[in-house]
Amino acid sequence: MVSEIPSLDLLNPLWRNAKWDVSGIFANDKELIYFHDYFLNRFGIKPFSLIHGAPLCIWNSGRVNPKMQMNTQRLVDSLGNFIKRNIAIDVTFTNLFIKEEHLDDLLGNNILEALATYNPTGDNAVILSSDVLYSYIKEKYPTLKLVSSILKVSWEKGKNNLAYYEALADRFDKVMVHPDDSTNIELLSQLKNPEKFEILLNENCVRQCPIRHKHYESLSNLSLNYLGHSDDFENMRLKNLCVSDVALLSNTPKCTTQLTPDEILVAYQAGIRFFKIQGRGLHQSGSELMDMLRLMFREDALDETMMWEISTDFLESLAEYLHS
């Protein structure tokens, strides 16, 4: 076991005031709750106060994974586990093609009702792309915050457009930056309110991807008929036109949109404070947890083995917990 260490000594000093938005509610609940409780109980650190994701739903897009299909009790339990820990929830209702006829979706409305009713932090929000859904939520659930999705920026070709981003910031409580703009220091440094913007750190996609909007179109169309495709997700995924992970990761860092520490630091120094760690579309949480350990906590340890010991202790105790 590692000795107790003051909380501030563990945080990454390069971006000590970063606000972490972690992916995985409804998908990786057990692992993420254990991560949160481990660092809170052992070191007095609340490692993250915001989580995002959504179960399979017409309104959802982004990551259509069959394990996100769940019954009502599991849905309630998932929401409750994070709400009682004062962790805000950004539900990802990012489908590009939501229209008026989709607004009566029972599951989507039940989730919004729950987030509006049980909102101890006041920060529960909806990440969205559809202006139809934007107007609906603003009128029916006015206490929920609204977040502009990466899908929206991509679909509306708002990349590298300062005026477009500022217009979004006037309408939304928070704005997701297009991944190709996460390293655009000229753009980031001109944002009037950079604290309203969030960047994605660990996406495995090609930089300047020419078919990103096609990928999002494919996923949104799939979500509109998710029950019809529930037994064939992997075959549908191949139609997203993406390169394989092997081809992508063989050419890092020039190819992948995963940000380097230097790139993260530049964004932080430009005033960005919200940082998103993705992982809800993966079949297991291991790589996301390793990214969380790598990004949230310091590498320049107080001694040579401190962070290695803490990480090892966490991972070993997590394995015991999951198999108990």
Residue, then its C-alpha position, 0 to 999 in steps of 0.5 A: m500500500v502507498s502512503e497517504i499524500p496531500s491531494l495537491d501533490l498528486l494533481n498534474p501541475l501543468w493544468r492544475n485547475a482543469k475541469w475533467d469531463v469523463s466519458g462512460i455513464f451507462a457504459n463503464d459505471k463500475e470502473l468510473i465510480y471506483f476510480h472516483d471513490y478511490f482517489l476521493n477516499r484515499f487522497g481527498i481528491k475528487p478527480f472528476s465532477l462531470i460525466h457524459g454519455a447516453p443509453l441507446c435512444i433515438w436522440n443519441s448518437g456518437r457511440v452506439n454500443p449494444k451494451m448501452q441498451m438497458n432496462t429502466q432499473r439499470l438506468v435509474d441505478s446508473l443515474g443515481n450512483f453519480i447524482k448522489r456523488n454530486i457528479a454532474i451529467d451531460v447526456t449526449f443527445t447528439n443525433l443530427f437528424i432529430k425532428e418534431e416527430h422524434l420529440d415524444d421519445l419516452l426514454g429520452n424524456n424520462i432521462l431529461e425529467a430525471l436530470a431536471t428533478y435530481n440536479p444537486t450541482g445545478d450543472n446537469a446538461v444536454i449535449l446536442s446538435s439538433d436545433v429542434l431538440y435545442s428549442y424543445i429542451k429550452e422550453k420544457y426543461p429550462t433548468l438543464k444546461l445546453v452544450s453544443s456538440i462536436l457533431k454540430v460544429s462538424w455538420e455545419k462546417g464551423k471549423n476554424n471560424l471564430a465568429y461561428y464559435e462566438a455565436l454558439a457561445d452566445r446560445f449555449d452554456k458550453v461549446m465543444v471545440h472541433p478536434d481539428d481546432s483543438t490545436n489551433i492556438e490562433l483561434l483559441s487565443q481569440l475566444k472571448n470566453p474560453e472557459k465556456f469551451e471544451i476540447l477532446l483530448n484522447e480521440n483516435c481519429v485522423r487529424q483533418c479527417p475529410i470524412r468526419h461529417k460522413h461518420y457522424e451522419s452514419l451514426s446518427n442514421l443508425s441511432l434513428n433505427y437502433l432497435g433494428h440494428s441492435d444485432d449488427f452493430e459491428n457490421m454497421r460500424l464498418k460503414n462509417l468509412c474509418v481507417s483501422d485503429v492499427a493503421l491510425l496508431s502506427n503513425t502517431p502523433k502526426c496522424t491521431t487527434q490524441l493531443t500531446p502534453d505540449e498541445i494540451l498545455v497550449a490550450y490550457q494557457a489560452g484559457i481553456r479549462f474543460f477537458k474531455i476524456q472519451g471512452r464510452g464507445l469502447h468495449q472495455s474501460g482500460s484505455e480510458l482509465m489509463d488516460m485518466l491516470r496519465l492526464m489528471f495526475r502528475e508525472d514528475a513524482l515527489d519520488e521516482t516511484m510514487m505515481w507508479e505505486i499509486s497507479t499499480d495499487f489502483l489497478e490491482s484493487l480495481a481488478e479485485y473489486l470487479h472480480s469480487 
